[in-house]
Amino acid sequence: MHIRGVVREKPEEGEEEVKAEKVSDGVYVVHSDSGSEYTVFYNPRLRRFVCTCPDYVYRLRPCKHIYFLAKTLRGGVHADT
C-alpha cells in the first residue's frame, strides 16, 4: 500500500509532499520531497508510534512523520492500494 499526503511544517515555508509505504505489519517507510526517508513503527496493541528521524530520537515526542501516519491510518489522507 502506498500513501500520499501533505505535511505542513510552517505555513510560511509552504508544503512538503510526503509518501509512506507499508513494509510489513506496523512498519512504514516515510519518504519526503526533500529526499529524506525514515522508518515509522506502530504497535497497535500499545497504540504507540516510534520514528527513526532525528527529531523523534532527540525529543522522544511525536514528529511530523508520526502525525502524518496517524492521520493516514485514521483515514484522513488519500491512500493508494
ABEGO torsion letter per residue (X at the ends): XBBBBBBBABAAAEBBBBBBBBABBGBBBBBBAAGBBBBBBBBAAAGBBBBABAAAAAAGBBBAAAAAAAAAAAGABBBBX
